Amino acid sequence: MTTVAAPGISMTASALRRLYFIRFAFAIVWAGVTFAVAKDLNPLAVTLFVIYPLFDVAAAIVDARASRATGSPALLYANIAVSLLAAIGLAVAGTSGIPAMLQVWGAWAIVAGLIQLVVGATRRKMGGQWPMIISGGISVLAGGSFLAAASADSPALTNAIGYAIPGAIFFLISAIRLGRAAKAN
């Protein structure tokens, strides 16, 4: 059973619900556009890969502001730093080739996934967080696969694009569950 115990939690759940719907839509659109242009490493593909962690930065800022009433946003600040570093790393890696892009993307997926898993676990009482916990775990595994793919005979950026789709689905599921949790209060 999913419950919301306090008004602060209810307000945070409502804010996160909106944010998660936006994250779902962004990830789906990003994946479609990026898949269409990332067959080869080109400036547009690199730009799109840089935009994804920058969007994560913006989302973490919104999340941190919304979550102040229900707990410490320290891990969200860590996620902001990690995602900023990933965006810079991807911009630099874009000049070195697909393996370098996959290495940065993979390292970011691992660290951001661990943060998402822990944040979700600390928010369990809010409800709607199991999809975030599972998504964080999958992100860690996917990051490892991107690191492995970087050393493949013919690495491809399109493999990394698929990372956004399950994440989008988990954001959608969590948004729906958070809506139920907010109404239960």
N, C-alpha and C positions, 0 to 999 in steps of 0.2 A: 504494500500500500504506500502511496506517495502522499506525504503530508507537508504542509508548510506551517512552521511553528510560531512565527512571529511576523508582525507587519513589515519589519525591515527585510525579512527574508522574502515576503510576498512581493515587495517592491523590487528587490534585486531579481527575483525570478521573472517578473514581468519585463524588466529591462534586458535581461539575458535572453529571454524568449525573442524579443524583437531583434537583438543582435544576432542570434543564431539563425533566424530566418534570412537576414541580410547575408550572413556568411555562407549559407546554403546557396543562395542565388548567385553570389559572386563566384564561388568555386565552380559551379556548373557552367556559367558563362565563360570564366577564365579557361576552363578545360577545353571547351569547344573552340574558342578562338585560338588558343595556344596550339591545340592539336592541328589546326588548319595551317599554321605558319611554321611549326617547329620541326619540319622534316629534316632540315639542316640547321646548323648553327649560323644564325644571321642576327643582325642588330635588333630586329623586331622580336625574335624569339628570346634573346637575352633580356630585352626590356620587359617582356611579359614575365619571365622567370624572376626578375628583380621585383616586379610589382607584387607578386604573390606574398613574399614575406613582409613587404611594406604594408600591404593590406592587413596582415597579421598584427603588425605594430599598431595600426589604427584601431583594430578590433580589441587588442589588449588594453589600450588606453581607455576606450569606452567601458570595457569590462572592469578595469580597476576603479574607475569613477563610480560605476554602479555598485560595486562590491564593497565599498568602504564601510557601509553600515553593517555588513555581515561577517567581516573578517579582514585579515591583513592582506593587502594586495601585493605583498613582497614577491611572490612567485610570478605574478603578472608583470611586475617591473623587470624581473629576470627574463621573462619571455620577450619583452620589448627590446632589451639589450641583445639577446640572442638573435632575434629576427632582424634587427638593424645590422648586426654583423653579417648575417646570412645575405642580406641584400647587397651589402658592399662586396662580400666575397663572391657572390654570383656575378656582379658587374666586372670584377677583376678576372674571375674564371672564364668569363665569356671571351676574353682575349686569348685564352690558352687552349680551348677546345672542349669537346663534349665530355671527356673523362673528368676534367677539372670541374665542370658544371655539376656532374653527377656526384662528385665527391662532396662538394659544398652542400648541394641539395640533400644528400644522404645524412651528412653530419647534422644539418639543421633539423631534418625530420626526426632524428633520434633525440636530440636535446629538447626540441619543442614538444615532442610526443611525451617524453618523461615529465615535463612540466605540466602538460595537459592532463596526464594521468593523475598526478598528485593533486592538482587543483580540483579535478573532478571528485577525487576521493575525499578531500576536505569539505566538499559541498554536498555530500550525500544527503544530509538532513534536509536540504532544500528540495530534493526530488529532481528527477529528470537528468541525473548525472551519470547513470550507468553507460549511456551511449558515449559520453565524453571520456569515461575511463577506458572503455573498450577501444575507442578511436585513438587515444593516446598510446595504448599498447600496440595497436596495429601500426601506428606511425613509427614507433621504435623499430619494429620488424621491417617495415618498408624501407626505412632509412638504411638499415643493414643491407637490404637487397640492392639499393642504389649504389652503395659503396662497392659491393661486389660487381655490379654491372659496369662500373667505371673501368674495370680491368678486363672486360670482355673483348673479344676480337673486334666487334663492330658495335660499340655502345650507341644507344639512341636516346635522345631527349624525350621521345614520345612515351617511353616507359615511365618516366617521372611524372608525366601529365596525369596518368591514371591515379596518382596519389590523391588528387583533389576530389575525385568522385566519391569514394567511400567516406572521406571526411565530410563532404557535403551532405551525404545521406545521414550520417550520424548527427550532424548539426540539426537537420530537419527533424529527426526523431526526438532529439533532446528538446527542441523548441516545442514540439507538440506535447511532450510529457511535462515540460515546465508550465504550459498553459493549464493543464489539468491540475498541477500542484498549486498554482496561484488561485484557481477557482475553488479548491478544496478548503481554503482558509476562511 
